[in-house]
């Protein structure tokens, strides 16, 4: 864990409730995790579905990500 609370991990380790920093620098609060996205076992989709925003990001399960729990 870094001093700012971000942990490097893989997309496979992300859980609902995590804050995910995308490669663009945008942050997504994960409210749903959709495994085997589009029928592809190694593809996962993270969804933020709140009153303020709807955002989804698909990525390979082995993609390195930054997570704050």
C-alpha positions in Angstrom: 0.0 0.0 0.0 1.3 3.5 -0.8 1.0 6.5 1.4 -2.1 7.7 -0.4 -4.0 4.4 0.1 -3.8 3.1 -3.4 -2.8 -0.6 -3.9 -1.5 -2.1 -7.1 -3.2 -5.4 -8.0 -4.9 -7.1 -11.0 -8.5 -6.5 -12.2 -9.4 -9.9 -10.9 -9.0 -8.7 -7.3 -11.4 -5.7 -7.6 -14.6 -6.0 -5.6 -17.8 -4.1 -5.3 -17.2 -1.1 -3.1 -13.6 -0.5 -4.3 -12.5 2.7 -5.8 -10.7 1.9 -9.0 -8.3 4.3 -10.7 -8.5 3.8 -14.5 -5.5 4.3 -16.9 -7.0 7.6 -17.9 -6.7 8.9 -14.3 -10.5 8.8 -13.8 -11.8 7.0 -10.8 -14.7 4.6 -10.7 -16.5 3.5 -7.6 -17.4 -0.1 -8.3 -21.0 -0.9 -7.6 -21.2 -4.1 -9.8 -18.6 -6.5 -11.1 -19.6 -8.4 -14.3 -17.3 -11.5 -14.7 -17.1 -13.3 -18.1 -18.1 -10.1 -19.8 -19.6 -10.6 -23.3 -19.1 -14.4 -22.8 -15.3 -14.0 -22.6 -13.9 -15.7 -19.4 -10.9 -13.4 -19.2 -12.8 -10.2 -19.6 -14.4 -8.4 -16.6 -16.5 -5.2 -16.5 -16.7 -2.8 -13.6 -19.8 -0.7 -13.3 -20.5 2.5 -11.3 -24.2 3.0 -11.1 -25.1 5.9 -8.8 -27.5 8.8 -8.8 -24.7 11.0 -10.0 -23.2 8.9 -12.7 -23.2 5.7 -14.7 -19.9 4.5 -16.0 -18.6 1.1 -17.1 -15.1 -0.1 -17.9 -14.2 -3.5 -19.3 -10.7 -4.9 -19.0 -8.8 -8.2 -19.0 -8.6 -9.9 -15.6 -4.8 -9.7 -15.7 -4.7 -5.9 -16.2 -2.7 -4.1 -13.5 -4.9 -1.6 -11.7 -4.8 0.7 -8.7 -7.4 0.1 -6.0 -8.4 1.9 -2.9 -10.6 0.1 -0.4 
